[in-house]
């Protein structure tokens, strides 16, 4: 598994409707990519957002990074949506799970 964590802070003056439309389109496009496993996003009380995507391997994650429409929306994000962001990517992921069985 290859894990990508995208931590961001959005601009106060951004177009929220345009952002939501782009985010929904990118989530659907990512889900159609080979090697896609999952995606979740969370918003903290202070407004910081964390998005986590899981991929089968690094090649799949990089394929998403090179996806033409994704690259266009990334550029729009830098221009119109984000004050700043940090992307973390890791391929040597340790996984520990706990879950109660009902």
NUKEZA-519440 format. One record per atom (N, C-alpha, C): residue number from 1; atom name; residue in one letter; x negated, y negated, z negated. Coordinates in steps of 0.05 Angstrom, whole numbers, plus 5000, padded with zeros to 4 digits. Example, Ala and Ser with C-alpha at 12.3 -4.5 7.8 and 13.67 -1.06 7.14 Angstrom:
<recs>
{1,N,a,{4736,5114,4844}},
{1,CA,a,{4754,5090,4844}},
{1,C,a,{4736,5066,4844}},
{2,N,s,{4743,5045,4858}},
{2,CA,s,{4727,5021,4857}},
{2,C,s,{4742,4999,4843}},
</recs>
This chain:
<recs>
{1,N,x,{4983,5023,5000}},
{1,CA,x,{5000,5000,5000}},
{1,C,x,{4982,4975,5000}},
{2,N,x,{4992,4954,5013}},
{2,CA,x,{4979,4928,5014}},
{2,C,x,{4998,4908,5003}},
{3,N,x,{4989,4892,4984}},
{3,CA,x,{5007,4873,4971}},
{3,C,x,{4999,4844,4978}},
{4,N,x,{5019,4827,4985}},
{4,CA,x,{5015,4799,4990}},
{4,C,x,{5032,4783,4971}},
{5,N,x,{5019,4764,4957}},
{5,CA,x,{5033,4747,4938}},
{5,C,x,{5030,4718,4948}},
{6,N,x,{5052,4704,4953}},
{6,CA,x,{5052,4677,4963}},
{6,C,x,{5064,4659,4941}},
{7,N,x,{5047,4643,4928}},
{7,CA,x,{5055,4625,4907}},
{7,C,x,{5056,4597,4918}},
{8,N,x,{5078,4582,4915}},
{8,CA,x,{5081,4556,4927}},
{8,C,x,{5096,4536,4910}},
{9,N,x,{5092,4512,4918}},
{9,CA,x,{5107,4490,4906}},
{9,C,x,{5119,4474,4929}},
{10,N,x,{5145,4470,4930}},
{10,CA,x,{5158,4457,4952}},
{10,C,x,{5159,4427,4948}},
{11,N,x,{5160,4412,4970}},
{11,CA,x,{5162,4383,4969}},
{11,C,x,{5190,4375,4959}},
{12,N,x,{5191,4354,4943}},
{12,CA,x,{5216,4344,4933}},
{12,C,x,{5235,4334,4955}},
{13,N,x,{5223,4324,4976}},
{13,CA,x,{5239,4312,4998}},
{13,C,x,{5244,4330,5022}},
{14,N,x,{5239,4356,5018}},
{14,CA,x,{5243,4375,5041}},
{14,C,x,{5272,4379,5047}},
{15,N,x,{5278,4388,5071}},
{15,CA,x,{5305,4395,5080}},
{15,C,x,{5311,4423,5070}},
{16,N,x,{5326,4425,5049}},
{16,CA,x,{5332,4451,5037}},
{16,C,x,{5347,4470,5055}},
{17,N,x,{5365,4459,5071}},
{17,CA,x,{5381,4476,5089}},
{17,C,x,{5363,4488,5111}},
{18,N,x,{5345,4472,5121}},
{18,CA,x,{5326,4481,5142}},
{18,C,x,{5307,4502,5130}},
{19,N,x,{5298,4497,5106}},
{19,CA,x,{5280,4517,5093}},
{19,C,x,{5295,4543,5089}},
{20,N,x,{5319,4542,5079}},
{20,CA,x,{5335,4567,5074}},
{20,C,x,{5339,4582,5100}},
{21,N,x,{5345,4568,5122}},
{21,CA,x,{5349,4581,5148}},
{21,C,x,{5323,4594,5157}},
{22,N,x,{5301,4580,5155}},
{22,CA,x,{5275,4592,5163}},
{22,C,x,{5268,4615,5145}},
{23,N,x,{5272,4613,5119}},
{23,CA,x,{5266,4635,5101}},
{23,C,x,{5282,4660,5108}},
{24,N,x,{5308,4657,5113}},
{24,CA,x,{5325,4680,5120}},
{24,C,x,{5316,4693,5146}},
{25,N,x,{5309,4676,5166}},
{25,CA,x,{5300,4687,5191}},
{25,C,x,{5274,4702,5188}},
{26,N,x,{5256,4691,5172}},
{26,CA,x,{5230,4704,5168}},
{26,C,x,{5233,4730,5152}},
{27,N,x,{5251,4731,5133}},
{27,CA,x,{5255,4755,5118}},
{27,C,x,{5266,4777,5136}},
{28,N,x,{5284,4770,5154}},
{28,CA,x,{5295,4790,5173}},
{28,C,x,{5274,4799,5192}},
{29,N,x,{5258,4781,5202}},
{29,CA,x,{5236,4788,5221}},
{29,C,x,{5215,4806,5208}},
{30,N,x,{5208,4799,5184}},
{30,CA,x,{5188,4815,5169}},
{30,C,x,{5198,4844,5165}},
{31,N,x,{5224,4846,5158}},
{31,CA,x,{5235,4873,5153}},
{31,C,x,{5235,4890,5178}},
{32,N,x,{5234,4878,5201}},
{32,CA,x,{5234,4893,5227}},
{32,C,x,{5206,4901,5235}},
{33,N,x,{5185,4891,5221}},
{33,CA,x,{5158,4896,5229}},
{33,C,x,{5149,4925,5220}},
{34,N,x,{5132,4938,5237}},
{34,CA,x,{5121,4963,5228}},
{34,C,x,{5105,4960,5203}},
{35,N,x,{5109,4979,5184}},
{35,CA,x,{5094,4978,5159}},
{35,C,x,{5106,4962,5137}},
{36,N,x,{5128,4948,5142}},
{36,CA,x,{5141,4932,5121}},
{36,C,x,{5153,4951,5101}},
{37,N,x,{5149,4945,5075}},
{37,CA,x,{5160,4961,5054}},
{37,C,x,{5181,4946,5037}},
{38,N,x,{5175,4921,5029}},
{38,CA,x,{5194,4906,5013}},
{38,C,x,{5186,4877,5011}},
{39,N,x,{5206,4861,5001}},
{39,CA,x,{5202,4832,4997}},
{39,C,x,{5220,4823,4974}},
{40,N,x,{5209,4807,4956}},
{40,CA,x,{5224,4794,4935}},
{40,C,x,{5213,4767,4930}},
{41,N,x,{5230,4748,4922}},
{41,CA,x,{5220,4721,4915}},
{41,C,x,{5233,4712,4889}},
{42,N,x,{5218,4696,4874}},
{42,CA,x,{5227,4686,4848}},
{42,C,x,{5220,4657,4845}},
{43,N,x,{5237,4643,4831}},
{43,CA,x,{5233,4614,4826}},
{43,C,x,{5230,4610,4796}},
{44,N,x,{5209,4598,4787}},
{44,CA,x,{5204,4592,4758}},
{44,C,x,{5220,4567,4750}},
{45,N,x,{5223,4563,4725}},
{45,CA,x,{5237,4540,4714}},
{45,C,x,{5225,4514,4723}},
{46,N,x,{5198,4514,4727}},
{46,CA,x,{5185,4489,4735}},
{46,C,x,{5185,4485,4766}},
{47,N,x,{5199,4502,4780}},
{47,CA,x,{5201,4499,4809}},
{47,C,x,{5181,4515,4826}},
{48,N,x,{5161,4526,4813}},
{48,CA,x,{5142,4542,4828}},
{48,C,x,{5156,4567,4838}},
{49,N,x,{5149,4575,4863}},
{49,CA,x,{5161,4599,4875}},
{49,C,x,{5139,4620,4879}},
{50,N,x,{5146,4645,4874}},
{50,CA,x,{5128,4667,4880}},
{50,C,x,{5143,4687,4898}},
{51,N,x,{5131,4694,4920}},
{51,CA,x,{5143,4714,4939}},
{51,C,x,{5123,4737,4941}},
{52,N,x,{5133,4761,4938}},
{52,CA,x,{5117,4785,4939}},
{52,C,x,{5126,4803,4962}},
{53,N,x,{5108,4809,4979}},
{53,CA,x,{5114,4828,5001}},
{53,C,x,{5095,4852,4999}},
{54,N,x,{5107,4876,5004}},
{54,CA,x,{5092,4901,5004}},
{54,C,x,{5091,4912,5032}},
{55,N,x,{5068,4921,5040}},
{55,CA,x,{5063,4932,5067}},
{55,C,x,{5049,4959,5065}},
{56,N,x,{5053,4975,5085}},
{56,CA,x,{5040,5002,5085}},
{56,C,x,{5010,5000,5083}},
{57,N,x,{4999,4980,5097}},
{57,CA,x,{4970,4977,5097}},
{57,C,x,{4962,4949,5106}},
{58,N,x,{4937,4943,5105}},
{58,CA,x,{4927,4916,5112}},
{58,C,x,{4934,4909,5141}},
{59,N,x,{4931,4928,5159}},
{59,CA,x,{4937,4923,5188}},
{59,C,x,{4966,4914,5191}},
{60,N,x,{4985,4926,5177}},
{60,CA,x,{5013,4918,5178}},
{60,C,x,{5017,4890,5168}},
{61,N,x,{5004,4883,5145}},
{61,CA,x,{5007,4856,5134}},
{61,C,x,{4994,4836,5153}},
{62,N,x,{4972,4842,5164}},
{62,CA,x,{4959,4823,5183}},
{62,C,x,{4975,4820,5209}},
{63,N,x,{4989,4842,5217}},
{63,CA,x,{5006,4840,5240}},
{63,C,x,{5029,4820,5235}},
{64,N,x,{5040,4820,5211}},
{64,CA,x,{5060,4800,5204}},
{64,C,x,{5048,4772,5203}},
{65,N,x,{5023,4770,5194}},
{65,CA,x,{5010,4744,5194}},
{65,C,x,{5006,4733,5221}},
{66,N,x,{5004,4750,5241}},
{66,CA,x,{4999,4741,5269}},
{66,C,x,{5025,4739,5285}},
{67,N,x,{5047,4747,5274}},
{67,CA,x,{5073,4746,5287}},
{67,C,x,{5078,4718,5297}},
{68,N,x,{5085,4715,5323}},
{68,CA,x,{5087,4688,5335}},
{68,C,x,{5107,4670,5321}},
{69,N,x,{5131,4679,5316}},
{69,CA,x,{5151,4662,5303}},
{69,C,x,{5143,4656,5274}},
{70,N,x,{5131,4675,5261}},
{70,CA,x,{5121,4671,5233}},
{70,C,x,{5100,4649,5233}},
{71,N,x,{5081,4649,5252}},
{71,CA,x,{5061,4629,5254}},
{71,C,x,{5073,4601,5258}},
{72,N,x,{5094,4600,5274}},
{72,CA,x,{5107,4574,5279}},
{72,C,x,{5120,4564,5253}},
{73,N,x,{5133,4581,5239}},
{73,CA,x,{5146,4573,5214}},
{73,C,x,{5125,4567,5192}},
{74,N,x,{5102,4581,5192}},
{74,CA,x,{5081,4574,5174}},
{74,C,x,{5072,4545,5178}},
{75,N,x,{5068,4538,5204}},
{75,CA,x,{5060,4510,5210}},
{75,C,x,{5081,4490,5201}},
{76,N,x,{5106,4497,5205}},
{76,CA,x,{5128,4480,5196}},
{76,C,x,{5127,4477,5165}},
{77,N,x,{5121,4499,5152}},
{77,CA,x,{5120,4499,5123}},
{77,C,x,{5098,4479,5113}},
{78,N,x,{5075,4480,5125}},
{78,CA,x,{5053,4462,5117}},
{78,C,x,{5061,4433,5123}},
{79,N,x,{5075,4429,5145}},
{79,CA,x,{5083,4401,5153}},
{79,C,x,{5107,4391,5137}},
{80,N,x,{5128,4408,5133}},
{80,CA,x,{5153,4398,5123}},
{80,C,x,{5162,4408,5095}},
{81,N,x,{5152,4432,5087}},
{81,CA,x,{5164,4444,5063}},
{81,C,x,{5147,4444,5038}},
{82,N,x,{5121,4448,5041}},
{82,CA,x,{5104,4454,5017}},
{82,C,x,{5086,4430,5010}},
{83,N,x,{5084,4426,4983}},
{83,CA,x,{5063,4409,4972}},
{83,C,x,{5037,4425,4972}},
{84,N,x,{5039,4451,4967}},
{84,CA,x,{5015,4468,4967}},
{84,C,x,{5023,4497,4963}},
{85,N,x,{5005,4514,4969}},
{85,CA,x,{5010,4543,4965}},
{85,C,x,{4983,4558,4962}},
{86,N,x,{4985,4582,4951}},
{86,CA,x,{4962,4600,4949}},
{86,C,x,{4972,4627,4958}},
{87,N,x,{4957,4641,4974}},
{87,CA,x,{4964,4668,4983}},
{87,C,x,{4943,4687,4972}},
{88,N,x,{4953,4708,4959}},
{88,CA,x,{4936,4729,4948}},
{88,C,x,{4942,4754,4963}},
{89,N,x,{4921,4769,4972}},
{89,CA,x,{4925,4794,4986}},
{89,C,x,{4907,4815,4974}},
{90,N,x,{4917,4839,4970}},
{90,CA,x,{4902,4860,4957}},
{90,C,x,{4909,4887,4968}},
{91,N,x,{4889,4902,4975}},
{91,CA,x,{4893,4929,4985}},
{91,C,x,{4887,4951,4966}},
{92,N,x,{4871,4945,4946}},
{92,CA,x,{4865,4965,4926}},
{92,C,x,{4882,4960,4901}},
{93,N,x,{4907,4967,4904}},
{93,CA,x,{4927,4960,4884}},
{93,C,x,{4931,4983,4864}},
{94,N,x,{4929,4978,4839}},
{94,CA,x,{4935,4998,4818}},
{94,C,x,{4964,4995,4812}},
{95,N,x,{4978,5017,4811}},
{95,CA,x,{5007,5017,4806}},
{95,C,x,{5013,5034,4781}},
{96,N,x,{5027,5022,4763}},
{96,CA,x,{5037,5037,4739}},
{96,C,x,{5067,5032,4739}},
{97,N,x,{5082,5053,4735}},
{97,CA,x,{5111,5051,4734}},
{97,C,x,{5123,5062,4709}},
{98,N,x,{5145,5050,4701}},
{98,CA,x,{5161,5061,4679}},
{98,C,x,{5190,5058,4688}},
{99,N,x,{5206,5077,4682}},
{99,CA,x,{5234,5076,4688}},
{99,C,x,{5250,5097,4673}},
{100,N,x,{5271,5088,4661}},
{100,CA,x,{5288,5106,4647}},
{100,C,x,{5306,5120,4667}},
{101,N,x,{5311,5145,4662}},
{101,CA,x,{5329,5161,4679}},
{101,C,x,{5356,5161,4666}},
{102,N,x,{5376,5153,4681}},
{102,CA,x,{5404,5153,4670}},
{102,C,x,{5416,5180,4670}},
</recs>
